Each structure stands twice: as structure tokens, then as C-alpha cells.
Amino acid sequence: MKTHFILYVSDQHKSSAFYRNLFAQEPTLDVDGMTEFTLNDGAVLGLMPETGIKRLLGEIIKDPKEGRGIPRAELYLLVEEPQFFYERALANGARALSPLEKRNWGDAVSYCEDPDGHILAFAKREVESSI
């Protein structure tokens, strides 16, 4: 199974540039209506314009623009250097929410918002999870 996570974004090109700089990699797909980045062992992050999903599904869904500014998704990224990624995100236009600190579930995690208000968590597992 290959997993795709798709975030609805207000400006595909702006979001693509943000994630290109954050991940220091080129997208594996970059066409009008969808940009994709392969994250690891097959997980893919997609960036779709808000207008694209609305056009695709029509009136059966609420307009994603109505939720702008309200956190609607979180990407919890396990990385070896969470402080490095947190600072890189901030340097590329993310908004700081919480600095790197050890959390009660054992991970060291920092939080910020991408340009569309999606929450980014950069984490390092410090304690093996029993989950």
C-alpha cells in the first residue's frame, strides 16, 4: 500500500516552494493542480489547490477556503534533527507555535504553521513507544 496525504492549499506554487525548500528536494510530480513529494518508503505529501478539490467534488463538500486560518491537518514528521527542520521552516515563512521540547509521550517536538495554517510537528523519538 502506498499512502498519499493531500493538503488543500491556497496557492500551489507558493506551497510547493515552501515544501521544496523545507525538504531540500524537488517534487516527484509538479503539474497544474497537484504537487507531490515522496517523504519516505512510499509516503507521499500532495499539495492540491483548494479550488481543485471543490471543482472535483462540487457542492457536496464545504469550500475549503472557509477553513483558512483554522488548523485542519498536522504533519508529524519524525526526523533526526527536529531543531534544524523547525528553523528551516521558520526561515521559509512558517509561523512559530511552540519550540522544541520534550513532550509527555516521550518525543522532543517543535510546532509551527505552514503558509496555509497546516500544523507541522518536527519530532525526534526519545522513548520507544508501546503503541
Sequence and secondary structure as in RCSB ss.txt:
>XXXX:A:sequence
MKTHFILYVSDQHKSSAFYRNLFAQEPTLDVDGMTEFTLNDGAVLGLMPETGIKRLLGEIIKDPKEGRGIPRAEL
YLLVEEPQFFYERALANGARALSPLEKRNWGDAVSYCEDPDGHILAFAKREVESSI
>XXXX:A:secstr
   EEEEEES HHHHHHHHHHHHTS  SEEETTEEEEEEETTEEEEEEEHHHHHHHHGGGS  GGGGTTS   EE
EEE S HHHHHHHHHHTT EEEEEEEE TTSEEEEEEE TTS EEEEEEE S    
